Amino acid sequence: MGYTVIEDVEDRVGDRVVRRKIIRTDSDQFPSGYRYALQFGYVDGRGTILRYDNENQTVGRHERHTSDGVTEIEFPGMLTLRTRFIEEVETQL
């Protein structure tokens, strides 16, 4: 099974961190063709502010995590989801 790292970045803003890891893969575990984790959280242990990922035990499941909990989402495509994540983070910086 092959994979290509599309993006793997981390930016720190004060006591917060923004991480984007996107991997293009042909693994059956990720039928969308991507394995990803888009994370916005605190560096001091206070936890997640916002995260989108598909790194879980259920094949094909995509999730949105906030301090209020986890919600399953429809995968709109990697570029659309990445843009959504960046826009949501920018409103909170």
Protein Blocks (a to p, Z undefined) as FASTA:
>chain_A
ZZddfbdcdddehjbccdddddddfbfklmnopacddddddfeonapfbdcdfbdfbehi
acdddfkbccddddebjklmmmmmmmmmmmmZZ
